[in-house]
Amino acid sequence: MRVSNIQKWFFSEKAFRDQLRSWGWIYLFFASFSLLTGLISFGVTLRWFPISDMLRALLLDSLLTLPVMFLPGMLATGVLALSFVPFFAATLSNVVHILLYHAPI
């Protein structure tokens, strides 16, 4: 079986570890908004349904993260920078709604 140079590079130990580390930070970026909203909602309502909503949101975060993982470095950084504002605004509005009305949007 022939192995290309790209496959050798991708599966080399150091490159693969570095790639996983950057993917982990990207996923953590997207997942932090859902985790924050779910934990605050659970703390305010003291019910378990916010946890199931948070886990469902983490699945959606995974689907958002997949395309960003395969973008080149600067393009991925640009996508993350542009997506920060809408994610932050949605999280902030959801947290304010949770604190005022004791229920997520």
Disulfide bonds with the S-S distance in Angstrom:
none
